[in-house]
Amino acid sequence: MTTATQRPSRWRRCLALLMLMPVVALAGTATASGKPLRIGVTLHPYYSFVANIVGDRAQVIALIPPEANPHNYQPQPDDITRAMNLDVLVVNGIGHDEWAFQIVKAAGRTATLPIIQANASVALIPIAGDQSGVKVVNPHTFVSTTAAIQQVFEIARRLGELDPDNAATYRHNALAYAARIRELRARFMTRFAALDLSAFRCATTHAGYDYLMQEFGLFVSAVIEPRHGVAPTARQLANTIEAIKRANVRVLFAEKNFSLDLAKPIEAATGVKVFALSHITGNAYSADEFEVAMAENLETLAQAIEFTQPARSTP
């Protein structure tokens, strides 16, 4: 039986729990202070994704300088300072920005900074044509329209969990942004539909375009670099040239800002035509960078396919 002296004690405990509930609810929200989220991003495409998702409801902060090459990037003191002041960080998380976790650790934020894994919902594929023979997950999901849309929705969902007051806005903006990306893809799907893709064979200087090729039923016959930023040995280069000749490859895609020089000896030795694709990096961070770069990439891909079309015989 509950005594009169026990009842006040129980009420006090209940009152304490009720007072604690708002604090617990706010503990998982980065906007408890009422200030806009400060969202860090590791790569140029993620800046575009997040900027389009949040609009003016949050601040997007690039973790590293815009001109930095994210391949084999070495963290700098300013990066650590930026990480110390973030509310959340969006990462590729599958091999393209491992340096971000070093920065977070150095900033003392490993246990306190929420991390959004952009690729949590993406169907990953191995790197095509890797000369090492080891199946390595391809981290270049952002050089694609389909995988980009999947990442946009994942980022919007997770931001909505951290910032419930703006969750509906984030979803609305994500849907609108995804619609524009789909429209971009549809334009080129229509163009490709009139072309013969069955005989298309290509090589790349870097395994960054497998997701893009997969969208249109294309595949990469050979990759020149065994790893990005690692020049092939003379033997590897010779093997690649032979593979290109055997596969009847007529097109070589080089990375726009980094590997055109590597493509030149291949072009001279095999007679392939070189086309440059953007890795969507190295420019100023902007909300429209992804759409602009992907439109250029799809136009380049269309031109490459058109180059390989069989000559029409005249009657």
C-alpha positions in Angstrom: 0.0 0.0 0.0 1.3 3.5 -0.9 1.6 5.7 2.1 1.0 9.5 2.2 4.8 10.1 2.6 5.5 8.0 -0.5 3.1 9.9 -2.8 5.0 13.2 -2.8 8.2 11.4 -3.6 6.6 9.6 -6.6 5.2 12.9 -7.9 8.5 14.5 -7.6 10.1 11.7 -9.7 7.4 12.0 -12.3 7.8 15.8 -12.4 11.5 15.4 -12.8 11.0 13.0 -15.8 8.6 15.4 -17.4 11.1 18.2 -17.1 13.8 16.0 -18.6 11.8 15.0 -21.7 12.3 18.2 -23.7 16.1 18.1 -22.9 16.3 14.5 -24.2 14.3 15.4 -27.3 16.6 18.3 -28.1 19.8 16.2 -27.5 19.6 14.6 -30.9 18.9 17.9 -32.7 21.7 20.1 -33.9 19.4 23.1 -33.9 18.6 23.1 -30.2 20.1 26.6 -30.0 17.7 27.9 -32.7 20.6 28.7 -35.1 20.7 27.2 -38.6 22.6 24.0 -39.1 26.2 24.3 -40.1 26.6 21.4 -42.5 30.1 20.3 -43.6 30.7 18.6 -46.9 33.8 16.8 -48.1 33.5 17.0 -51.9 32.2 19.4 -54.6 29.1 17.4 -55.6 28.0 17.2 -52.0 28.2 20.9 -51.7 25.8 21.1 -54.7 23.5 18.4 -53.2 23.3 20.0 -49.8 23.0 23.6 -51.0 20.0 22.5 -53.1 18.4 20.6 -50.3 18.7 23.2 -47.6 18.3 26.4 -49.6 18.5 29.3 -47.1 17.5 27.1 -44.1 21.1 26.1 -43.2 24.7 26.9 -43.9 26.9 24.7 -46.2 30.6 24.6 -45.3 33.2 22.9 -47.4 35.7 21.1 -45.2 38.7 21.6 -47.6 39.6 24.4 -50.0 37.8 24.3 -53.5 41.1 23.9 -55.4 42.3 21.0 -53.4 42.6 17.6 -55.0 40.6 15.2 -52.8 42.7 12.3 -53.9 45.4 11.7 -51.3 44.6 15.0 -49.6 46.6 15.9 -46.6 44.6 17.6 -43.8 45.5 21.2 -42.9 45.1 23.2 -39.7 42.3 25.3 -41.2 40.4 22.1 -41.9 40.5 21.1 -38.3 39.2 24.5 -37.2 36.3 24.2 -39.6 35.4 20.7 -38.3 35.4 22.0 -34.7 32.5 24.3 -35.6 30.2 22.0 -37.6 26.9 20.6 -36.6 27.0 17.7 -39.0 29.3 16.4 -41.8 28.3 14.8 -45.1 30.8 12.3 -46.4 31.3 9.9 -49.3 32.5 7.3 -46.8 33.5 4.6 -49.2 37.1 5.5 -50.1 37.0 9.0 -51.6 37.4 11.1 -48.5 39.1 9.1 -45.8 41.1 12.2 -44.8 37.8 13.6 -43.5 37.9 11.2 -40.6 41.4 12.2 -39.8 40.3 15.8 -39.6 37.3 15.0 -37.4 39.6 13.0 -35.0 42.1 15.8 -34.9 39.3 18.3 -34.1 38.2 16.1 -31.2 34.8 15.6 -32.7 34.8 11.8 -33.3 32.2 11.2 -30.6 30.2 14.4 -31.0 29.9 15.2 -34.7 27.0 13.5 -36.5 28.2 11.9 -39.8 25.9 11.5 -42.8 27.0 8.6 -45.0 25.8 9.8 -48.4 26.1 6.4 -50.0 24.1 4.5 -47.3 21.3 3.7 -49.9 23.4 3.4 -53.1 24.0 0.0 -54.8 27.7 0.0 -55.0 29.8 -1.6 -57.8 33.5 -2.7 -57.9 36.0 -0.7 -59.9 36.0 -2.0 -63.5 39.3 -3.0 -65.1 41.4 -2.7 -62.0 44.8 -4.0 -62.9 45.5 -5.3 -59.4 42.8 -8.0 -59.8 41.3 -7.1 -56.4 37.7 -6.1 -56.3 37.6 -2.7 -54.7 34.3 -0.7 -54.2 34.1 2.2 -56.6 33.6 5.4 -54.6 32.7 7.7 -57.5 29.0 7.4 -57.0 28.6 11.2 -57.5 29.6 11.0 -61.2 26.2 9.7 -62.1 22.6 10.9 -62.1 20.9 7.8 -60.7 23.3 7.4 -57.7 23.3 11.2 -57.2 19.5 11.2 -56.7 19.8 8.3 -54.2 22.4 10.3 -52.3 20.3 13.5 -52.4 17.3 11.7 -50.8 19.5 10.0 -48.2 21.1 13.3 -47.2 17.7 15.1 -47.0 16.3 12.3 -44.8 19.2 12.4 -42.4 19.2 16.2 -42.2 15.5 16.1 -41.5 16.1 13.8 -38.5 18.7 16.3 -37.2 16.6 19.4 -38.0 12.9 18.3 -37.7 11.6 21.9 -38.0 12.9 22.1 -41.5 12.5 18.4 -42.5 9.5 19.1 -44.8 11.4 21.9 -46.6 14.4 19.6 -47.1 12.1 16.9 -48.6 10.4 19.4 -50.9 13.7 20.8 -52.1 15.2 17.3 -52.6 12.3 16.3 -54.7 12.6 19.4 -56.9 16.3 19.0 -57.3 16.0 15.3 -58.1 13.4 16.2 -60.8 15.9 18.5 -62.5 18.5 15.8 -62.5 16.0 13.3 -63.9 15.1 15.8 -66.6 18.8 16.1 -67.5 19.2 12.4 -67.8 16.0 12.0 -69.8 17.2 14.5 -72.4 20.3 12.3 -73.1 18.4 9.0 -72.8 16.3 10.2 -75.8 19.4 11.2 -77.7 21.1 7.8 -76.9 18.0 5.9 -78.0 18.7 6.8 -81.6 22.3 5.5 -81.4 23.8 2.0 -81.7 25.4 1.3 -78.3 26.1 -2.4 -79.0 29.6 -2.0 -80.4 30.7 0.8 -78.1 34.0 0.0 -76.3 35.9 2.5 -74.2 38.9 2.7 -71.9 39.4 5.3 -69.1 42.5 6.8 -67.5 40.8 6.6 -64.1 38.0 4.3 -62.7 35.7 7.2 -62.0 33.0 6.8 -64.5 31.7 3.3 -64.0 28.4 4.5 -62.5 27.9 6.9 -65.4 28.5 4.2 -67.9 26.3 1.7 -66.1 23.3 4.1 -66.4 23.4 3.7 -70.2 24.3 0.1 -70.4 27.9 0.8 -71.3 31.0 -0.8 -69.8 34.7 0.0 -69.5 37.1 -2.4 -71.2 40.3 -1.1 -69.6 41.5 1.3 -66.9 45.0 2.7 -67.3 45.7 3.9 -63.7 46.0 1.0 -61.2 45.0 3.5 -58.6 44.1 7.1 -58.9 47.2 9.3 -58.9 49.4 6.3 -59.2 51.1 6.3 -62.6 51.2 2.9 -64.3 54.4 1.1 -64.7 55.9 0.5 -68.1 54.6 -3.1 -68.0 51.1 -2.0 -66.9 51.0 0.6 -69.7 52.1 -1.9 -72.2 49.4 -4.4 -71.0 46.8 -1.7 -71.2 47.7 -0.8 -74.8 47.5 -4.4 -75.8 44.1 -4.7 -74.0 42.8 -1.7 -75.9 43.9 -3.1 -79.2 42.4 -6.6 -78.5 39.1 -5.1 -77.4 38.8 -2.9 -80.4 38.5 0.2 -78.2 38.1 3.4 -80.1 37.5 5.9 -77.3 39.6 6.8 -74.3 38.1 8.9 -71.5 40.6 11.1 -69.6 40.0 13.1 -66.5 39.5 16.7 -67.4 41.7 18.3 -64.8 44.3 15.6 -64.0 45.0 12.9 -66.6 45.0 14.3 -70.1 48.8 14.0 -70.2 48.6 10.3 -69.4 46.2 9.8 -72.3 48.5 11.2 -75.0 50.9 8.2 -75.3 47.9 5.8 -75.3 46.4 7.8 -78.1 49.6 7.8 -80.1 50.1 4.0 -79.6 46.5 2.9 -80.3 44.9 5.5 -82.5 42.0 5.9 -80.0 40.2 9.3 -79.7 40.5 11.0 -76.4 37.5 12.6 -74.7 37.7 14.5 -71.4 35.2 13.9 -68.6 34.8 16.0 -65.4 35.4 14.4 -62.1 33.4 17.3 -60.6 36.3 18.7 -58.5 38.8 21.6 -58.5 36.3 24.4 -59.2 34.6 26.9 -56.9 32.0 25.4 -54.7 28.5 26.2 -56.0 24.9 25.0 -55.9 24.8 24.4 -59.7 28.2 22.8 -60.1 26.9 19.2 -60.3 24.3 20.0 -62.8 26.7 22.0 -65.1 29.4 19.3 -64.9 27.0 16.4 -65.5 25.5 18.1 -68.5 29.0 18.5 -69.9 29.8 14.9 -69.1 26.7 13.6 -70.8 27.3 15.8 -73.8 30.9 14.4 -74.0 29.6 10.8 -73.7 27.1 11.4 -76.5 29.8 12.8 -78.8 32.0 9.8 -78.0 29.2 7.3 -78.9 28.4 9.3 -82.0 32.1 9.1 -83.0 32.0 5.3 -82.9 28.8 4.9 -84.9 29.3 2.8 -88.1 29.6 4.8 -91.2 26.4 4.9 -93.3 26.7 3.5 -96.8 25.5 5.8 -99.5 23.0 4.2 -102.0 
